[in-house]
Amino acid sequence: MKEKIDRAIKKGELFFLGTKLPEDFYCGFLAWQALAEASQEPKAYYNMGYCYRYGEGIDKDINAAVKCYRAALDGGIERAAEKLYECFGTDPLSKEIKLFDAESSLEEAEQYHKSAVNFLKLLNVLVEKGYTDYRSKIKAAQTVVDVIELHIGFLTDKADFEDSAERLRKKGHEWAVDLMHFMECHLLYVYKYTEEREQHRVVRDGNSSYVPGKKFHTLAIDKYLVNGSKKTCKRYYPQPTEIPENNSLLIHEDKNPWKATINYDFSQNIQADDVAFIELKEINEELGIATPINLIKPKLPIKYEIKEKALGMRPGNIAMLIGAAALAGMCFYFAVR
């Protein structure tokens, strides 16, 4: 256990206090706690923050960790700012939530929003204390808060959704209003069945020919984004693209068909799927946090359509047709002589 404490000290996660390393984290926590209570030593509070954060020597308690790191920061330990940033931002905001999915949890969204608001407050506190490096992150953190509020509006009430979208638009995020129109679209999965026939190449007397075999079908699935509304819809991923009213956009062309049996029953198929709308990777890059707003992918309903294509002419079919035509021509020639 001493080795683990020593590694944490060398990484800057802990301060070396006293004359020797504690035997374990439990002994260390008790010593640091006593020092903090006796002399308000900021380095002792910093060490206690580590213990509370990771559950070393004491039960894990993020709120207690934050209080200890805050006491260390107030005592002049600059690196405590980074630890508070991690406690308020990196840890809670890296949690994945499903944005703009009607089945996602409102409670989960509200908890995430609370974490994002607290993180934004922390950034303002750090800047007020003179840590100006965090000033550039405030706008990105505010965007996270705004997007989560937009998501909560979507889950609760259409009017709230519209109000949140309009607030974002006024802040320069035009895409927020476009998102509302985008979510009125649906997906169309076109199942393209093509009839084929097996062809077996045979060689007789030094000549090759093709013998037809069994029929089978191949399947390719193309995916379209359909705008059935009376408004132009805009999508920002992978690049800005407008979809006129009552029109569609091919978003995936299947170029690798496979053998399949024709199935007209889509009742067992998925009824909705997510579609990438806009990428906000600059927000995550600025914060250094993998927030769920990196790529906004609303879930849209799916409709299905089948297209069948009759047996096509493959090389073997063409060779057989030419051979048959040649034979018929020879028969006709000898018949008229």
Salt bridges, closest charged atoms under 4 A:
ASP6 OD2 - LYS10 NZ 3.10
GLU13 OE1 - LYS83 NZ 3.01
GLU23 OE2 - LYS2 NZ 3.23
GLU56 OE2 - LYS4 NZ 2.51
ASP74 OD1 - ARG70 NE 3.85
ASP74 OD1 - LYS129 NZ 3.02
GLU86 OE1 - ARG53 NH1 2.63
GLU86 OE1 - LYS83 NZ 3.83
ASP91 OD2 - ARG53 NH2 3.20
ASP101 OD2 - LYS299 NZ 3.52
ASP146 OD2 - LYS171 NZ 2.87
GLU149 OE2 - HIS113 NE2 2.99
GLU166 OE2 - ARG169 NH2 2.50
GLU195 OE2 - LYS215 NZ 3.98
GLU196 OE1 - ARG314 NH1 3.46
GLU198 OE1 - HIS200 NE2 3.57
GLU198 OE2 - LYS259 NZ 4.00
ASP222 OD2 - LYS192 NZ 2.86
